[in-house]
Each structure stands twice: as structure tokens, then as C-alpha cells.
Amino acid sequence: MFYNVRSLAKIISPVSETAELADQETDTIAKELSDCDVVGIGCMSEHAAPVKAIIAAVRKFKPKAFIVWGGVHPIMHPGDAIQHADAICVSEAETAFPEFLEKFEGGEDYTATKSFWFRRGDQIIKNGFAPLLNGEQLGTLSLPIYGEDELIYQVGSDGFVPLSHQHYLDYDALSYNTVWSRGCPYKCTYCGNTRFLEIDREFGKLRHSTVEHLLAEIRAATEKVPHISSIAFHDDCFIGLPAETLQQFADKMKSEIGLPFAIHGVTPADIRKEKLEILLGGGLNRVRMGVQSGSDKILKFYKRPNRAGFVKQAIDTLGLFAGRMMPPTYDMIFDNPIETVEDIEATLRLIYEMPRPFALNIFSLRYIPNTELGRQLASLDIEVEGIDKNYTTVKPTFANVLMYLVALVKLPRPVFEYLLRFAKPYRESAQVPRLVITLLRLLYMVKRAYFHLKWADFSVAFGRFGWMLKRHGLLRSFARIHDRSDGGSGMAPPHAAAGQV
């Protein structure tokens, strides 16, 4: 018996200082999993600690359970993961795991399965890697399980409960989250792709199934769950796909699905006005792009695909489409211990000069095990907290206070220049009261919520509220409000224009 536990990442997500479960919660999860002869768990590195606790608890309740650990963490840090599981998958698992399971159930020798490590007492069997799936093979994979026979661990309950429509609204709002393409050619030091490329250079090539296979997945999801009103793509390099492929996708997305979609994996190197025009024609309503810093020195440290002024050029290109989609969201990394005053100033100036409106995803620097960033910091004898620590709350420095102020409002230039004189790297900066940062963050989240409400976009929050509006046909009212606020430009939210109400 296998449980598809989609909720674990939400339950153990590091919203506090550490990503840990209470002992009682760990035992409750482990008791349910202990009904299985083979327990499969997958996670990112940020959730490795609670997964280890769950594995230990499963062994307490059922010592003979065979535990397989997959996902990103065993790929990133196999030497750590294999100390806790009986087997770990160290690459793609779509063909490797069924091969292992068939041999395991048939009583055959499964320890030669490619892309797996196995532990037998003190012996660790390390097998080579199976070839990565190509685009044609990706198109033969079964569609993801969605909306049927799934269980979710619910805090405060006696264990797992059937995954309901209300759970989807609480966790994913009105959005369906998916990935179409795999691969990324870039070697950003903080990203797990640095490890993937060490395993197989083919991870740097973009691979994807056919447009028809992707649309079949989306149709299957929307037929099962009635609230889905937008699609979110989390590919690393979606816009990096060829223009002809994007055109085919956009045409069919518009004619056969008719839902707006967001693209979260965008790098400045992939931004092209022509590609954005194509995607807007298919229903694109939101873009999230990794910027990380305004300093060319820091971008070079991260090995971002960049040249002087390249990030600003990409931001300006996105600014050309204001009014045709939601304000773009830019990922920014703060609290880098090697930053100088000049680096801090460059980042704050970039934010100040961004075409408005825009939104920021604000992160404090953390490192993932076995990435190049971890090795960079170690060579400099600099300690930075790991990815298991909270990375959504920045340090209480004046530079970060000014960052929030600039993101909230366009300060008069003389005021900005005066305040900029007091911005320093966090290792040199006196701390401001944590309450100040907390208050500014709250105000900023209110501003971001306003963007979503204005565009009647309930893809990341307000799921139940959005579903109520959709059921009662009130999204058109939001469309009219948006149209009036834009001076009658006629740029209604895409899903209202497409009749998805």
C-alpha cells in the first residue's frame, strides 16, 4: 500500500526557525506509513530533517519496512540520505523506481538497479545512472494523480484524511501547479542544478513532452477539480523553449483550455519581447523572474547568466507589458555576507528604478548541501545557515528596511539618496527593531494581495474567497473594477476575458 502524501512539504515547510515536526505529529505520520511494506518518501533538502525523523519513527513501529527516499535531497546529498533509508534514488525515478519495485516484489536481486543506492548493514551499493528521459519518453508517462484517492496529513486530526476540494483551495487556491519541461543550462551556484550537471550533462538540455500530452494533463485536472481557474508552470526555463514550440503551446492553450497561466521559472537571459507577445496571446497573466541582485559582482559570484546591464534590460522589457498582465514578480536574495556597500547600493538602486508596478519575492541567503555556493562559502571560511532554516525573513538591517520602503512606494529621489547613505552590509550594520521589519513586511504583503485582488487572480491565496466569487459569477465585477482603474483601457484580467467565471 502506498500513500501519495502531497501535503508533507506544506506541513513541514520552514515557516518558523526550523522545519521540524512535533514528536506526536511525527509518530502519527509514521504509524500510518507503517502499514506499508515499502515506504516511499520524497522531499527537498529543506525538509530533510523532519523526513529523517519520520523514517526513524517508521522503523520504531515497523522495523522490517523497506524505506526508499527519493526527490531532490538524495540527489543533492546522497551520502546523508543513505544513512537513514534502505535505498535512495539519485536521479530521475520514473523508470528506475518501477524497475526496482518489480524486482523487489518478485524476490529478485534489485540491488543492481540503475540510479539507485542501496544500504545493507554497513555496506553501501552505489549504482550508475540510467539515461535521462528524452522528450518522446516524457510523453509516454502516465498523467499525474490528481483529485482522486489521495490522502493528506491534517494537523490536529488523528492522521491522514481524504484530500478534499477544500484542501486544494487552502493549499493551491484556484491554481493547478505543474512542470512541462525539464533541464536548465545555467550553473547558478546556489541552485541544485550545479549538482545535477555533475551527475549528467544532459540535465543542461531542455526536454519536454508534446503540447498534446501537456494539455491532456491539464484537462484531466480541470475535469476532476471544478475550481481550477489558472495554471502555474514551475519549469526552470519555460521561456527558454524555442519560439515555434511556445507558439504551438500558446495557440492550443488558448483554443483548447482557455485558462490564464503563470510562468515562475524565468531568467533574464531568456526574456525576449517576441516570446512574451506569443505567450500573452495564449493567456499568460503573470511572470516570476530571478534577479537576485543589482550588483554585477554578486551576480558573477552566483554565476548568473549576466552581463553588465543585462538584468535591467530584462526588467525594462517586462515593464513594457504593464497593464497586459499582473505586475511581474522578481526574486531577490539579501543578507549575502560578501556584499559591500557598493553591492547593497546597486541592488537598492535597481529596485528603486524598476518600472512600476512590480512585486518582490524577498529571500535571505541560504545554501543547499553540495551546491557550488556551499563550497564557495567554505573556501572563504564564511558560515551561512542551511536551506532548512527560514529564508523568507531577512535580517533586521537598515538596508533591508529601505528595501521594503522602496518596494512599497516610489520615494522622492532626494529622500532615497539621503537614506541610501545609511545602508550597509548586514555584517557592518546595526540592527533595527525586528518589529519594524515585521510591520513593513506585513504592509508589503497587503500590497501584493491588492495586486491579486485587482486582477481577480486567486492562484496563490484567497482560495475559498475566489471560489465563492467564481461560483456566484462575481469575477466579472472584478474585471470591470480593473478596467475602470486602468482608465478604461479594456485590459481585463485574462480569465474574465476568456469567460472563465
C-alpha angles and dihedrals in degrees: 000000000000129000120210096214103189093164102064094090090054095045096049098032110136099252089140129043094285133027097234135138124219113255092248092052091048091051093047092054093043094051091056093047091047090073086075128084090208118035118196121194129176128187148151119255092258088067098044096105097058091042089056089052091050091050091051091050092049089054089052093055098035114015094183096055111121108228122205118189119198139157129076101318097064088049092049098041110014093160089061098042096049090059089069108031132057090229136010131196110225100187139012111340107193093101100016097059096050089049091052093045094049091053093043093052092043094053092244128138103277097171094095093061110134119242090026138104119202131197123213108176106298093344119097117197111206115194128191125255126274115228114273117255115264125218094269091052092047087058091059096056118112116257114263118269106255133166098358138085094351128138130206131199107237119199111236094024130102091258138292120008131187112279105249138191089258092056090055090051091051097046105031102015109207095332135105110212120207147144124232105176132039130206139050128212094205127097104207104174097226094052129092088232088083088066093042091055090051088058098046129354087214088077085077093064122085113242127179143162123245122288088245092057091049093049090048088057092050093046091050090053096046091048092054100042115041099198099065108122103159141025124228120202116202098184116143093231110013094147089046089074115105117278091241091056092048091049092053090047094048094048094051094039090057098042100038106028106022095195128125118247139201128215115211103175106072130141124194089242090065099048112116125164091221093054092048090052090053093050094044087057089057096049107277108166105163140028130194116197131186110235100152097174144009092219117095089206092057092044088053089050088054090044091232117173094258148129129188109298093003095117092048090051092053092047091050090051091054088047089062089070098055108141094025094075139007117289108283118253119226124200113223129186118210136176096051106165094215095056118117130204088266091054092050092049092049092054094046091048091051091053092045092053097044113122107258139269101047139139131222132214101208119205136176113225114267130162132229116221116265095012121130089249090063090053092046092054092044091053089053091047090238123145120215125171118257128251090264089074123082108280100174096075116070126210117275099254130139090243090059091046089054090047091058092045092052091047091050100047140005100251117209108268095245091050092049093048091049094050091044089067089070097050113110137165112277094249089059099036129098110233122251119214110288088229090068093057091044092052093047091048090052091051090048092051088052088055091050091048088054090057091054094045092048091054093040087237112155097168098117105021145007090048098160092041091050092047090052091052092048094048092051095044094245099132088089087065089058089049092054092047090051091048093052093045088056092053096258094301091151091233096137121177106280096240092052090049090049092053096248096146 
